[in-house]
Amino acid sequence: MHTLAPPLKEHPVEIFFSALLVLVCVGVLAFAGLTVKKLFQGQR
């Protein structure tokens, strides 16, 4: 049976991939934001 709150030591891989996914999302959003800013500054 799966418990609602398993100990962190049981699934270190899931925590690692979750953190990696968050970092990738933040990086992509930051890169997209800088690209949009450069595009708007280049047009104006």
C-alpha positions as CSV (number, residue, x, y, z in Angstrom):
1,M,0.0,0.0,0.0
2,H,1.1,3.5,-0.7
3,T,1.2,5.9,2.2
4,L,0.2,9.5,1.7
5,A,3.5,10.8,3.0
6,P,6.4,8.4,2.4
7,P,9.8,9.1,4.0
8,L,12.1,11.2,1.8
9,K,14.8,8.5,2.0
10,E,12.6,6.0,0.1
11,H,12.4,8.0,-3.2
12,P,15.5,10.2,-3.7
13,V,15.3,9.7,-7.4
14,E,11.7,11.2,-7.6
15,I,12.8,14.2,-5.5
16,F,15.9,14.7,-7.8
17,F,13.8,14.6,-11.0
18,S,11.1,16.9,-9.5
19,A,13.8,19.5,-8.5
20,L,15.4,19.1,-12.0
21,L,12.0,19.6,-13.7
22,V,11.4,22.8,-11.7
23,L,14.9,24.1,-12.5
24,V,14.3,23.4,-16.2
25,C,10.9,25.1,-16.2
26,V,12.4,28.2,-14.5
27,G,15.3,28.3,-16.9
28,V,13.1,28.1,-20.0
29,L,10.8,30.8,-18.7
30,A,13.8,33.1,-17.9
31,F,15.3,32.4,-21.3
32,A,12.0,33.1,-23.1
33,G,11.5,36.3,-21.1
34,L,15.0,37.6,-22.1
35,T,14.4,36.7,-25.7
36,V,11.0,38.5,-25.8
37,K,12.7,41.6,-24.2
38,K,15.5,41.6,-26.8
39,L,12.9,41.3,-29.6
40,F,10.8,44.2,-28.4
41,Q,13.9,46.4,-27.8
42,G,15.2,45.5,-31.3
43,Q,11.9,46.5,-32.9
44,R,11.6,49.8,-31.1
